[in-house]
């Protein structure tokens, strides 16, 4: 499935997002090669949700807004997001009819990338005053990451791993 998604669906999704957000050629290339964006676009297809293209584009559009626009501020982690590790991902977690097993695994994998970023940015965020749940000790980030790793490992999915291998999640950046 991952191979057919990457060859069949992903280029069309990239084209739609690139045109819709007026990407430059460099932005288009960076977005196209971003593992996080690819996984966000693939999850509706991998989970076999109803109307996967519609949900892939909706989730990717939200992702673009959250990473590169004037609206980015609305998507930054806030104390309200400390309620549970994946709270911040809720705007891209709607997969009607999709296999919950695969959806949960994919969202946990995305959360692993997010938590690795919190750890990586802890000191820089402290210096700039940006809220970081790990730096604020609002969450036990080590425990949250361990639980996410265990959850992903308990639900094998080679097609998902072909897009973003769990062992690489801590080294992957959220933005593109």
C-alpha positions in Angstrom: 0.0 0.0 0.0 2.7 2.5 0.9 4.5 2.1 -2.4 1.3 2.5 -4.4 0.3 5.6 -2.2 3.7 7.2 -2.8 3.5 6.6 -6.5 -0.2 7.0 -7.1 -1.9 9.4 -4.5 1.0 11.4 -3.0 2.0 13.4 -6.1 -1.6 14.5 -6.7 -2.0 15.5 -3.1 1.2 17.5 -3.2 0.1 19.2 -6.4 -3.2 20.2 -4.9 -1.7 21.5 -1.7 1.1 23.3 -3.6 -1.3 25.1 -5.9 -3.8 25.8 -3.1 -1.2 27.4 -0.9 0.8 29.0 -3.8 4.0 27.2 -2.9 7.2 28.1 -4.6 9.1 25.3 -6.4 11.4 25.0 -3.4 8.5 24.8 -0.9 6.8 22.2 -3.1 9.9 20.0 -3.1 10.4 20.4 0.6 6.8 19.5 1.3 6.9 16.6 -1.0 9.9 15.1 0.7 8.6 15.7 4.3 7.9 12.4 6.0 5.5 14.0 8.5 3.4 15.5 5.6 3.5 12.2 3.8 2.3 10.3 6.8 -0.5 12.9 7.4 -1.6 12.5 3.8 -1.3 8.7 3.8 -3.2 8.0 7.0 -6.7 8.3 5.5 -5.7 5.9 2.7 -3.8 3.4 5.0 -6.8 3.4 7.4 -9.3 3.0 4.6 -11.4 5.9 5.8 -14.4 7.1 3.8 -13.3 9.6 1.2 -9.6 9.4 1.9 -8.6 12.1 -0.6 -10.9 14.6 1.0 -9.6 13.9 4.5 -6.0 13.8 3.3 -6.3 17.3 1.8 -8.2 18.6 4.8 -5.5 17.3 7.2 -2.6 18.5 5.0 -4.2 21.9 4.7 -4.4 22.2 8.5 -0.8 21.0 8.7 0.3 23.7 6.3 -1.6 26.3 8.2 0.0 25.1 11.4 3.6 25.2 10.0 4.0 28.1 7.7 1.2 30.7 7.9 0.0 33.7 9.7 -2.3 31.2 11.5 0.6 29.2 12.9 0.2 30.8 16.3 -3.2 29.2 16.8 -1.6 25.7 16.5 1.3 26.1 18.9 1.2 24.0 22.0 -0.6 25.7 24.9 -1.2 24.6 28.5 -4.7 23.4 27.4 -2.9 20.8 25.2 -1.2 19.3 28.3 -4.5 17.4 29.1 -3.1 14.4 27.1 -0.2 13.8 24.7 -2.1 13.9 21.4 -4.5 16.8 22.2 -2.6 19.1 19.9 -3.2 16.7 17.0 -7.0 16.6 17.3 -7.6 18.9 14.3 -6.0 16.2 12.0 -7.4 13.1 13.7 -10.8 12.7 12.0 -10.9 9.5 9.9 -14.6 8.5 9.3 -14.9 4.7 8.8 -11.1 4.2 9.1 -9.5 1.4 10.9 -9.0 2.7 14.5 -6.0 0.5 15.0 -4.1 2.1 12.2 -5.4 5.6 12.9 -4.2 5.4 16.6 -0.8 4.0 15.5 -0.4 6.8 13.0 -1.4 9.5 15.4 1.0 8.0 18.1 3.8 8.0 15.5 3.1 11.7 14.7 3.0 12.4 18.5 6.5 10.8 18.8 7.8 13.3 16.3 6.1 16.1 18.2 7.5 15.1 21.6 11.0 14.6 20.1 10.7 18.2 18.9 9.6 19.4 22.4 12.7 17.8 23.8 15.0 19.1 21.1 13.6 22.7 21.4 13.4 22.7 25.2 16.3 25.2 25.8 15.6 27.4 22.8 11.9 27.7 23.7 12.9 28.6 27.3 15.2 31.3 26.0 12.5 32.8 23.8 9.6 32.4 26.2 7.7 29.9 23.9 5.6 27.5 25.9 7.0 24.0 25.8 5.3 21.3 27.9 8.6 19.5 28.5 10.4 22.6 29.5 7.6 23.7 31.7 7.5 20.3 33.4 3.8 20.2 32.7 4.0 16.7 31.3 6.3 13.8 32.0 7.7 13.9 28.5 9.9 10.9 28.9 7.0 8.8 30.1 4.7 10.1 27.4 7.4 9.2 24.7 7.9 5.8 26.2 4.1 5.1 26.1 3.9 6.3 22.5 6.8 4.1 21.5 5.2 1.1 23.2 1.9 1.8 21.5 3.4 2.1 18.1 5.5 -1.1 18.6 2.4 -3.0 19.7 0.6 -2.3 16.4 2.9 -3.3 13.5 2.3 -1.7 10.1 5.0 -2.1 7.5 3.2 0.2 5.1 3.3 3.0 7.7 6.9 2.3 8.6 7.8 2.6 4.9 6.7 6.2 5.1 8.0 7.1 8.6 9.9 4.4 10.5 9.3 4.6 14.2 13.1 4.4 14.9 13.5 7.6 12.9 10.7 9.5 14.6 12.9 11.1 17.2 15.2 12.4 14.5 12.4 13.7 12.3 11.4 17.4 12.4 7.8 18.4 12.4 8.1 21.3 9.9 9.4 21.1 6.3 
